[in-house]
Amino acid sequence: MRIDLHAHSNVSDGTEAPADVMASAARAGLDVVALTDHDSTDGWAEASAAALENGVALVPGMEVSCRTELGISVHLLSYLHDPAHPGLLEEITKAKDARLIRAERMVTLLAEDYPLTWDDVIHHVAPGATLGRPHIADALVAAGVVSDRAEAFSSILTSRSRYFVQHYAPDPATAVELVRSAGGVPVFAHPVASGRGRVVGEHTYREMIDAGLAGLEIEHRDNPAEGRAFLHKLAERHGLLVTGSSDYHGTGKPNLLGENLTTPEVLARIEELGTGTPVVRRSASR
């Protein structure tokens, strides 16, 4: 069984509609795929219908944007939570609104030096999508300022750039608690992806584990080999689930569906733990 537990649609920063992500998953030979858009579950309904049509099981999920007290970005994958849970919904709505304000401020700063307007950015955002830096990157590509998203993030949109603006995000341990209270299964996404910026220390891992962290996304292209070894030891020591996934974004990133996989045993455990919403799959009688 081929299981990929991290994919994005244009409900956040992917380039394909939720239904198209399911079709792409089927073409890639996946049996199971998780839709994990940033701070949003708006793609679940469309993806669910398309998953059934394409014969792919869907794990409804979300990627929660978090930040430590030291300003380090943390991404938390939430699987099978209740999308209407008041506490979690309030936090992700607050973060989503903050992303919009942050993006407006960044575009204002960028416009001082580059041919970029707010309308240019909005052109690349699907209706109702969670707006983020990737959409600004797409606008910069369209304007001929950079060649692709990767170049934009390595230069103009890096967190070290003068154009970068922080936005509100919940503390990682708080987010873990909220996901658990919503019946979800919290998994730390690409924890040692140092190429993306600073990574957390043992204190943050300890807080997240104490709050109910269920697993670590270890098999991910952005986790370096030495970091994966550390994570495997941590998972073994604390009885955490180990997942692998692509972090697919369509043409927005080079990541390919199925390039890293999760075992059926881990998926079964996620289904046991997740009580907020079920996996979407065809019944045996179909």
Secondary structure, DSSP 8 states (H G I E B T S, - for coil): --EEEEE--TTTT-SS-HHHHHHHHHHTT-SEEEE--BT--TTHHHHHHHHHHHT-EEEEEEEEEEE-TT--EEEEEEES--TT-HHHHHHHHHHHHHHHHHHHHHHHHHTTTSS--HHHHHTTS-TT----HHHHHHHHHHTTSSSSHHHHHHTTTSTTSTT--------HHHHHHHHHHTT-EEEE-STT-GGGS----HHHHHHHHHHT--EEEEE-TTS-HHHHHHHHHHHHHHT-EEEE---B-GGGSS--TTSS---HHHHHHHHHH--SS--B---TT-
